[in-house]
């Protein structure tokens, strides 16, 4: 259902596994075949729900070649005793670098300026930038991605505040652990790095954004469905959000946009305060391989098949 880096087969064979690589397999074929497999590795396009898992009688592990596991039924996986592995270590550097690039581009009007110069417009004053040094950055979600981003921010002379509702005692030399209230009170910039769950779906709404004391720049390289675009537009119009960098959208299938989603996207696309990329923050030539290597190493460490050899 999703093509992977060519290294996946030899890496898994080195672990001692027999591999059936089927990047074009259809859902119906997956359901029909999965009973034969001890392990399953997927990327972001494959839904692993109860219908699929009901046929997976031999399944011992599921590997997710990436960080997010929102398309996997976690409760059912746990009930069946199937080991779930993901690979945020494989693309954390890619995400952190991409977020830095988007932030610097946003603060310095690079993309607007580029289009203007190409069109014969030389507007220095209209593209005067804002320095990142000395800014207070709130990193919401302090796992592999958030921590890698904070590390890079520290080199720019930023004060980094870290907030993660699922962790405790997570502050480090790059990010100071704070309450959500303190983050909202002091942040100039906020970047989201937490996974999508039913609990936090569209949790970044107008009320959340209005809770920031100062106008902010916003970055989302996590999941589009944590942020409703209509609410972002309201905050851009009010001035609470100065600018936004979005690598992800609430609906990334443009041919399936609802009328409201299309209207919101059209508005944002016309704004010179919004920067888009097509869900590629964690998708570099290097991360394509590193995701596979991380999964193979974790599968080896599980030692699930030790008794069979």
N, C-alpha and C positions, 0 to 999 in steps of 0.2 A: 504493500500500500504506500510505501514511501522509500525512495532510493537512499542508500547510505554510502558512505565512503568505501571504496573498494577494499580497504584494509579489514573490513569487518569479518570476512570469511577466514583469512589466514590467522587473524588474532584469536578468534574463537577456536580454531583448530589447534592452535598452540596450547589452549587450555585443556584440550582433549575432547572437544565436542564435535559431533558430526553436524554439519550445517546445511540447511536448505534455505537458500537466499531467494526470496520471492518478492521483489519490490513492487510488482504490478498485481499482486494477488487481490482479488475482490473480497468484500466482506463475506459473501455467501461461501466462497471457497475457504476462507479462513475458518469459518464456523464448521465446515465439513471436515477440515484437515486437522484442527488443533488437538483433537484427542490423541494424535500420534506423537505429540511433542512434549519434551520435558521442560523446554524453555521457549520463551517468546521475546523477541526484541523489536521494538516499534519506535517510530518517531512521532511527530505531532499530528499526523492525519488519521491515526487509527484509534477508534473508540473501543476500549476494552470494558464492556459492560456485562451485565448478568447473562445476557443471551450468549455472548461469546464464552464466558467463563463456565457456563453450565455444561459445555461440551469438553472442557479442558481437564479431563480426569487425571492425567499424568503430570500436569503442569507443576513444576517446582519453583520456577522463577519467571518474572517479567522484567526485562531491562528496558528502560526508557532512555533513548539516545538524546538526552537533553535534560533540562531541569524540571519543567512543569509536569505534573502528573494529574492535571485536572480532567483529562479524558479517560482516566482509569477509575473504575469503581473500587475505591480504596477499602470500603467496608466489606465488600464481597471478597476481595483479594485476601484481606485479613482473616475472614471467616474460613476460607478454604486453606489457610496456612501456606499461601504462596508467597515467596520472598519477592519484594519489590525493590528494584535498584534503579536509581537515576544517576545522572552524571553532571551535576552542576560544576564540578571541578574542571570539566572539559571546555566549557565556554565562558567561565567567569571573566577571564581576561578580555575576551572579545566584547562582552557586554560592557565592562567597565570602560574600555577604550572608546567604544561607540557612544556611550553616554557622555563621556568627556568631550568628544568631538561635537556632538549635538549641542551641548551646553555652551561651548566656546563659540560655535557658529551662531547660536541664538543671541548671546550677549554682544557679539561683535557684528551683527547684521550681515554675516558673510554671504548668505544665500541670496538675500535681497540685493546686496551690492553686486554680486556676481551677475545676476540677471540684468541689473540696470546698466552695468558697464557693457555687457554684450549687446544691449539695446541702444548704446550710444549715449547713456546718461552718466555724467561724472558728478556725483553728489556727495561731497565729503562730509558736510555738516549733517545731512540727513542720515548718514551711516556712522555717526560717532558712536563708539563702543562703550561698554561697561566692563571694568576690570573685575576678574574673578577673585584676585587677591583681597583678603580681608573680609570676604563675604561669609555669612553663616549659612551652612548647607545642612538641611535635614534629610537624613537617609532613613526612609521608612521601610523596614525589612532588612535585618542585618545578618543575612546568611552569606553564602559564598559570593553572590553578586554584589550585595550592598557593601560588604567588607572590601572587596576588590576596588569598588568605586571610591570608597572613603580613602583607601590607601593612595590613590592617584590625586584626590583632592588635597590631601595633606601636603603634597609637593608644591601646590599652588598657593600655600599660605592661607588656606581656609580654616575656619572653625567648623568642625564636622560634629553634628549631633546625631546620635543613632537611637532609633526607637524600633523595638520589635516586641509585639504583644505576646509572642509565643516563647520568648526566651527570658532569662534572667542572668545577671552578671556577665554580660556579653561585651561591655565596653573594652576598648583596647587603645593602643597608641595612636590609632588613626581616627577613631570615633568615640566620643564621650557618650555614655549611656544617659538618656534623659527620659523624662515623662513626655507623653504626647502633648500635654499642656505647655511644657517649656518649649518644645519644638515649634508648636503653633505660635508661641509668643515671640520667638527670636529669629526664626528662619527667614532668610532672603530668597532661598532656593530650596525646593523640595524634590526629591527623586524617589520613585517608588520601586521597590525590589522585593515584593512579597508575592507568594503564589495565589492563584485564584482558587477560592473555595465558595461554597454556597453562602457561607457566613459573610464573606467580604465582597460578594458580587455587587458592583455599583456602589461600593461604600464611599468612594470619592465623589461626593455629590456637592450640590451648592452649599448645604449647611456645613459640610466638612471644610470646603474651601474658604467659606466666610469666617471660619474659626481662626484663620491666620491673622495675626495682628497687623502685619505689614503686607503690602503687595508683593507677590512672589513670582518667580519663574518656576515652571513645573516641567518635570521630565518623567515620562513613563516608558520604560523598556521592559516592564513586567508582563502584564496581561491586559488586553484592551478592555475586558469586561469588568475591571475594577473601577473604571471611569466612564461615566455616561457623557457623551459628547455634548448633549444639550445643556448639561450643567456646566461644562467647561466653557461653552459659549457665553452663558450668563455671567460667569466670572470674568471672562475676557471683556465683555461689554461694560461690566461694572468697574473694571480696573483692578479687581482683587488679584487676578492673574495678569501679569505683564506680558508674558510670552510662554508658549508651550512647545516642547519637543516631544513628538509622539512616534515611537517605533511600532506601536501596536494600536489596534482599534477595536471597538466593541463588536464590530462585524467586519471581518477582513475579506469576505466574499462579496465583491462589488456587485455581482449579478443577483445577489439575494438581499440587497439593502431594502429595508422598509422605507416608505416615503419619508418618515421622520428622520431616519438615519441618513438618507441621501441628502435631505435638506441641510442637516447639520454638517455633513462632510463638505458639501458645496460651500457653505459659509466659511468654514475653517480653511478651505483650499484657497479662498480669495484673500485671506488675511496675511499680511506680512509679519504678523507676530506668532505665526505657527509654522513649525518645521516638521515635516514628515519623512520617515523612511519605512520601507515595506517589511517590517518584522525581520530585520536582518542584524539586530544588535549582537546576537550570539552566533552569527553565521559567517565565519571567516574560513579561508582555506585551511588555516591551522586548526581551528576548533572542529572542523569536519572530521579530521583524524583523531584529535584528542578526545572527542566524545566516545569514539569506539575503543580507544585504548583504556580509558577510564572504566568503561563497562566491562571489558575483558578482565581487567585487574580485579574488579570487584566480584565478578563471577568466580574467578579462581579462588579468591579469599573465602568465599562461602563454603567451599569444599562439599558441595551438595552431592557429588557423585563419587566421593572417595571410597565408599563401601562397594561400589560396583566395579572397581578396578583391581 
